[in-house]
Amino acid sequence: MSVLCLVELDGGDPADASLRALTLGRSLDSSALAAVVFADSASVPASALAGHGVTDVYVIEPGSLDGYAPQAWARTLAGLAAETGATAVLAAGTDRGNEVLAHLGAITGLPMAANCTLVTPDGGQTHRLVRHRWAGLLLEDAVMEAPVALFTVATDSVANVSAETPTAIEVHVHKPELAEADLAVRAVESPAGAGGASLATARVVIGGGRGVGGPDGFAPLEELAELLGGVVGVSRVVTSEGWRPHKQQVGQTGTKITPELYLACGISGAIQHIAGCAGAKHIIAINTDPGAPILAHADYAVIGDLHQVIPALIEALRARHAS
């Protein structure tokens, strides 16, 4: 009997969202918590995983499965769940975590609950859970009855807490049995495009809205994000206009973010966008409209033209880095 957790890596280290998922997984079974990592066995961050109570790591190396293939990843989890007698399989509520667990539910015929904040075993094959609905605007109490519980953990709902005592950890190289159909959809990341923080896990997000003016207007925001070690996010209207890809959208129908700092530039702040950025610890808004709705949610506001404010901020940061 064990709990399996899909662990995503960010620059070779466990992603913060995955460490939060491990924290919740440890509350289900602290004696048999296993991590599943798709990476080279030599690069597995065993000490970091042991510090979060992981007892076993199942490594799927590139030679067995290269790149991101959601159905193949789910098939691998299904095999490991059967092999280990897992009572629960979980992942962080990231794009990949939700996608892979949804595939796992389809493959196994088991129910899957997304964006959970609390999961409690209730004896037998029953788990009581609380999860986010409507982009976190409300919480739902539910009961899951299944031989194996499948769920993802809301990325901002569980604190990242290390285990009181690091565990002894055993690494297993696992070779999954896959069909050709499992690899029909596969994304292979090139070294040039790999790494860096994702929108869901970034500590700093620079947001751009209609006020940026067009596709070319995002160059200063990209530079500012690089200086601050962050990423660029956008409002829905930006993706609707085709200025930026949907994967960068922050909001109810995009990505829910939980950064330390969210700098919203030229974004009015529709309720759907606020639903996506409300988890930010600090929000700073730059807008020419003193009546923009986002100002009501901002910790600080700059009433001014972002095309003047952002270059001045970049210049100040460059000067600071040079000194």
N, C-alpha and C positions, 0 to 999 in steps of 0.2 A: 504494500500500500504506500503510495507516495503522492506528492503534489508536483506537477510539472509546470515550469514557467518558461515561456519563450523569452529569451533575453536578446535585445538588440544592442549592437555596439555603436558607439559614437567616437570615432578617432581611436579605436582600439580599446576603449574603456566601456564598461556597461553604461548604456544611456540612463540618464537620471530617471526617466519614466519607468524603465525596466527595474531599477533598484526599488522604486516605490511599489511596483507589482510584487517583487520578492518580499518586501516588508509585509504586504497583505498575505502573501502565500505562506509566510512563516507562521502567521496566526492560525492558519488552518492545520498545519502539521509541521512542528518545528523539528521533528526527528527525521523526516525524510522529504527534504525539499530539493528537487532536482532542477537544474537549469538546462535548457536546450539552446545551443549556440551554433549558428551557421558561420563557420570561420575556420581558419587553419588552426590545428591543435596547438601549434607553437605560439600562437598569439592570443590564446584564451586567457583572460584576466582572472586566473584562478584565485589569487589572494583577495581581490575585490569581491568575488562571489562568496568566498569562504567567510568574509567579514559580514555578509548578509545572511548567513545561516545555511548556505547551500552545501549539501552533503555529496552530491553527485553532479557531474557535468557531462552531458551527452553532446559530443562535437560532431557536426556534419561538415566534413572538409570539402573544399572546392572540387577535389577530384571526384567526389560522389555527387555533388550538386553545386554547380557554379552559378552565381548570380541569384537574383530574387525571383522565385517562381511560387506564387501564393498557393496554388493547388498542391504542388510538390512539397512545400513546407508543411501544409496541413496533413498530407498523406504521411509524412515523416512523424508528425506529432501523434497521429492516430496509431501508428505502429508502436511507438514508444509507450503510449498510454496503455495499450494492450499488454506489451511486454513487461511493464513495471507494475501493472495493477493499479494505475493511478486513479484516485478518487476525484481529482480535479485537474483541469488544464487551464492555465491563465496566461494572459499577456497584457502588456501595457495598452491603454486605449489610444494608440497611435494609428496612423493610416494603415501601416503594415499589420499591427496587432489585431485591429478590428477585421481586416480583410482575411488574414490567415485563419482566425478563429471562426469567421463566418463560413469559410470553406470547410473547416473541420466539422462544424455542425452539419453541413450538407452531406459530407462523406459518411459520418457516423449515424446520422439521423437523430442526433441529440440536440436539445435546445441550447441556445447560446444567449447570454445576457451581456450587453455592452455597457461600458462606462459605469462600473460598479464602484461604490464608495465604501461598502461594508459587506462582507460575506461571512456568514456564521453557519457551521454545520449544525443540523438539527436532528441528528440521529438517522441511522439507516441511509437512505439515498435522497435525503432532503437537505437543502440549504436555504436559509433565509438570507435575503440580500436587499440592499438599498442601492439604487442606481440613479444616475442623472437622466432626466428626460427633457426634451425641448431645450437642448444645448445648455443644460444645467439650470434652467429657470425653475424647475421643480424637481423634487425627489420622489421616487416611487418605491414603496415597500412591496416586495414580491417573494414568492416561495418557488424554488426550482426543485422539481422532482425528477431525478435522472441518475442512472448508475455512475455517470461521470459528469461532474459539473464543468461547464465551459463558460468562461467569462473573461472580459477585459476590465482593467482597472482605470478609472478616470484619472487622467494624468496629474490633476491638481488636488486630488482628494485625500491622498494618503501621504503622510510624512515619510521622507527617506530616512529610515532609522536602521543603524547597524545592529547586528546581533550582539548580545552582551558578551559572548565569548565566541571567537572565530571557530568554525567547525573544521574537522579534518575532511578533506575533499578528495574525491576520486574522479579522475577524468577518463571517460570512455569514448573511443572513436566509433561512431555509429554509421553504418552504411545502409541507407534506407532502400527498400524495394519499391521502385517506381515504374509506372507504365509510361509509354511515350506520350499519352494524352495528358499526363501530369505536367509535362514540360511544354505544352502547347503555348502557354503564355509565360514568358521569362524575360526579365530585365537584367542585362549585364552592365554593371557600372564600370566605366573606364577609370584608370587611376587619376586622370585629370578632373573627372567629375565627382570622384568619391570624397568622402570625409566632410567635415564641417557640421555645424549644428543644423538640425531640421527646424522647421517653423514651430512644430509642437513642443520642442524641447529647448529652444534657444533662450538664453538669459536676457538678450536684448533684441527687440524687434523694432525696426523702423517702418512705420506704416505709411502708405501713400494712397490718396484718394483722387477724386476728380480734379481737385485743385492743383495736382501736379502738372496738369495741362496736356499730357500725351506721353507716348512711349519714351521719347527722348528725355523727358523731365525726370526719369528715374535714375539717371546716371549719378547725380549728386547724392541721392538716397543710398545707392549702392556703395558709394565711396564712404559715406558716413557710417553705414553698417559695418564696413570693413574696419574702419578706425576704432569702432566700439566693440568689435568682436561679435557682431550680431548678424541678423538676416533681414531681408526685406519682406514685408507683408503688404497686402493690398485690400481695398474694399471691393464689394461685389461689382460696383459700376465699372471699375477698372478692368475686371475680367470680362464683363459684358461687352465692353468696347474693344476687347481684343488687345489691350495694351500689355497685359501680363498674363501668364498662365494661371489656370484655376488652382493649381497646387499651392499658390502663394496667397490665396484668399483667406482672410480672417473673418469669421462670422458663423452664424447658425448653419449655413450651408457650405461652409468652408472648414477651416481648422480652428479649434479652440486653443488659445495660447495662454501660457502662464509665466511670462517672463518677469525678471526683476524690473525691467523698464520697457514700457511701450511708448514710443514717440510717434504720435499720430499727426501726419502732415497733410493738410488739405482734405481732411475727412470730416464730413458733417456729423456722423455718428447715429445712423439709423439703429433702431432697436436690435435688428438682426446682427449688426456689426458689434454692438455693445455686448451681446450674448457671447460673442467669440473672444472678446478681449477683457471681460470683466474680471478674469482671474489674474490679471497683471498686478503686481505689487504696487507699481507706481505708473501712472499715466500722465504724459505731458502732451498737450495739444498745441499745434501751431495752426492758426486759422485766421483769415481776415474777417470772419463773421463773428462778432461778439455774442450772437444769439445761437450759435451752432449747438445742437443737443449734446455733442461730446464734451463740451466744457463743463456740463453738470456732473460728469463722471471723472473729470481730470483732477489730479492733485495740483498741477500747475498748468497755466495756459500762457501762450504768447500770442497776442493779437497782432498779427502782422503777416507780411507776404513771405511764404516759405521760400520763394526764390531769392530772397535777400537774407532770411534767417539761416537757412541751411548752409550756404556758402560761408557765412560769417562763423558759424559753428565749426565747419570743417577747417577753416583757417586757424581758429583758436586751438583746435585739437592737434593740428600739424605742428603748430608752434610749441605746444606743450611736449609733444613727442620728441621734438628736435632739441629741447633744452635739457 
